[in-house]
Amino acid sequence: MDNYLDTEKMINGSSGAFVEELFARYTKDPASVDASWADYFSGLAEDARALLDAGVEKPAASWERPDWDHKVKSAEDDYLSALDPGYLDMGPARKKKGSASEDEIRSATLDTIRCLMMIRTYRVRGHLHAKLDPLELEDRPLQTELDPATYGFGEEDMDRPIFIDNVLGLEVATLREVLSILERTYCSNVGVEFMHINEPE
């Protein structure tokens, strides 16, 4: 009897769906629920059993559609059947005219990454290629780190536009333009060197 009273305490408005689910399992197989619930369900009067069988009618929400199914579904039910069947009939997605292929996107992304890496290297090592000899008596060999070939660029890439996200003040620039700006800024007679500074103030 105490078990029955404990089960009664468990039933309230917020546990209705849970109790209905347990009762549905109990009606299929009484051994599939805990013994206390099996005792509770077996001791119900016929009118209470009929109420649980029918499900409790809940007031509709203000946003609820009138054709929604209010029956509590078990985990085995197909939840997609409650959805609007028209949502699946949208057809295949169409590509926009002029949209880039996956290979083109990958290539453009790699160009951007490589170009930004080269820009950063010029900021760190550009002073090694600076014009410090006004008479040009010494050769200025190009540092390997500053060579565009190190980043996978060749002569054929010099005039291809590359997205650089407003680095160097340009959203898109050719490799030739980028190299001109980098040489002028970091490798000329008067240059800017700031990547080595530990405390900018």
C-alpha positions in Angstrom: 0.0 0.0 0.0 2.9 2.4 0.8 4.3 1.7 -2.7 0.9 2.7 -4.2 0.9 6.0 -2.2 4.5 6.8 -3.3 3.5 6.3 -6.9 0.5 8.6 -6.4 2.8 11.3 -5.2 4.8 11.0 -8.5 1.8 11.9 -10.6 1.3 15.6 -11.3 0.8 17.8 -14.3 4.4 17.8 -15.3 4.8 14.0 -15.3 1.7 13.3 -17.4 3.5 12.4 -20.6 5.9 10.2 -18.6 3.1 8.3 -16.9 1.3 7.9 -20.3 4.4 6.5 -21.8 4.9 4.0 -18.9 1.2 3.0 -19.2 1.6 2.3 -22.9 4.6 0.1 -22.2 2.7 -1.6 -19.4 -0.2 -2.5 -21.7 2.2 -4.1 -24.2 4.3 -5.9 -21.6 3.7 -5.5 -17.8 7.2 -6.7 -17.0 8.7 -3.8 -19.0 8.0 -1.3 -16.2 9.2 -1.1 -12.6 7.2 -3.3 -10.2 5.8 -0.3 -8.3 4.4 1.1 -11.5 3.1 -2.3 -12.6 1.3 -2.6 -9.2 -0.1 0.9 -9.6 -1.4 0.3 -13.1 -3.0 -3.1 -12.2 -4.8 -1.4 -9.3 -6.4 1.3 -11.4 -10.2 1.4 -11.7 -11.5 1.0 -15.3 -12.4 4.7 -15.6 -8.8 5.7 -14.8 -7.4 3.2 -17.2 -9.7 4.5 -19.9 -8.5 8.0 -19.2 -4.9 6.9 -19.5 -5.7 5.0 -22.7 -7.2 8.0 -24.3 -4.5 10.4 -23.2 -5.3 13.6 -21.3 -6.6 16.4 -23.5 -4.3 19.4 -23.1 -5.2 22.9 -23.8 -3.8 24.1 -27.1 -1.0 26.6 -27.3 -1.7 30.0 -28.9 0.7 29.1 -31.7 -0.4 25.5 -32.2 -1.8 24.4 -35.6 -5.3 22.8 -35.4 -4.1 19.8 -37.5 -1.3 18.7 -35.2 -1.4 15.3 -33.7 -1.7 15.5 -29.9 -1.2 11.9 -29.1 1.9 11.2 -27.1 4.4 9.4 -29.3 6.8 6.7 -28.1 10.4 6.5 -29.1 9.5 3.9 -31.7 7.2 6.3 -33.5 8.3 8.1 -36.6 8.5 11.7 -35.5 8.9 12.9 -39.1 5.3 11.9 -39.8 4.1 14.8 -37.6 6.0 17.3 -39.7 4.6 19.1 -42.7 5.0 16.6 -45.6 5.6 19.4 -48.1 8.9 20.4 -46.7 10.6 17.4 -48.3 9.3 18.3 -51.8 11.6 21.3 -52.3 13.7 19.6 -55.0 17.5 19.6 -55.3 19.4 22.8 -54.4 20.4 24.7 -57.5 23.8 26.3 -57.9 23.8 30.0 -58.5 25.1 31.1 -61.8 28.8 31.9 -61.6 29.3 30.0 -58.4 32.8 28.6 -57.9 33.6 24.9 -57.8 35.1 23.3 -54.8 38.6 23.2 -56.4 38.4 26.9 -57.2 37.5 27.7 -53.6 40.3 25.5 -52.3 42.8 27.1 -54.6 41.7 30.7 -53.7 41.9 29.8 -50.0 45.4 28.4 -50.3 46.5 31.5 -52.3 45.1 33.7 -49.5 46.8 31.7 -46.7 50.2 31.6 -48.6 50.1 35.3 -49.4 49.3 36.2 -45.8 52.2 34.0 -44.6 54.5 35.7 -47.1 53.4 39.2 -45.9 54.1 38.2 -42.3 57.5 36.9 -43.2 58.3 40.2 -44.9 57.3 42.0 -41.7 59.6 39.8 -39.6 62.6 39.3 -42.1 62.2 42.1 -44.6 65.1 44.1 -43.1 67.5 41.3 -44.1 66.8 42.4 -47.7 66.9 46.1 -47.1 68.9 48.5 -49.4 71.7 49.4 -47.0 74.4 49.9 -49.7 73.7 53.2 -51.5 76.5 52.5 -54.0 75.2 49.0 -54.7 78.7 47.5 -54.3 77.3 44.4 -52.6 74.8 42.0 -54.0 71.6 41.7 -52.1 70.7 38.0 -52.4 67.0 37.3 -51.9 66.4 35.5 -48.7 64.7 32.1 -49.2 62.0 33.1 -46.8 61.1 36.2 -48.9 61.0 34.3 -52.2 57.4 33.8 -53.5 58.4 30.4 -54.7 58.8 29.3 -51.1 55.1 29.8 -50.8 54.2 28.0 -54.0 53.9 31.0 -56.3 55.4 31.1 -59.7 55.7 33.6 -62.5 52.3 32.6 -63.8 50.7 33.7 -60.5 52.0 37.2 -60.5 48.9 38.9 -62.0 46.2 36.7 -60.4 44.0 38.6 -57.9 44.3 37.3 -54.4 42.0 38.1 -51.5 44.1 39.5 -48.6 41.3 40.9 -46.4 42.5 44.6 -46.2 46.0 43.6 -45.2 48.4 46.2 -46.7 45.2 48.4 -47.2 43.9 46.3 -50.0 41.0 43.8 -50.0 42.2 42.1 -53.2 45.6 42.5 -54.9 47.8 40.7 -57.4 51.0 39.1 -56.2 53.0 41.7 -58.2 51.2 44.5 -56.2 51.7 42.8 -52.9 55.5 42.3 -53.6 55.8 45.9 -54.7 54.2 47.2 -51.4 56.3 44.8 -49.3 59.6 45.7 -51.0 58.8 49.4 -50.7 57.7 49.2 -47.0 60.1 46.6 -45.5 63.1 46.4 -47.8 63.9 49.9 -49.1 66.3 52.6 -47.7 63.9 53.6 -45.1 61.8 50.8 -43.9 59.5 49.8 -41.1 60.5 47.0 -38.7 58.2 46.3 -35.8 57.7 42.5 -35.4 60.7 42.2 -33.1 59.5 44.9 -30.7 58.5 43.3 -27.4 56.8 46.3 -25.8 55.1 48.5 -28.4 54.7 51.4 -25.9 
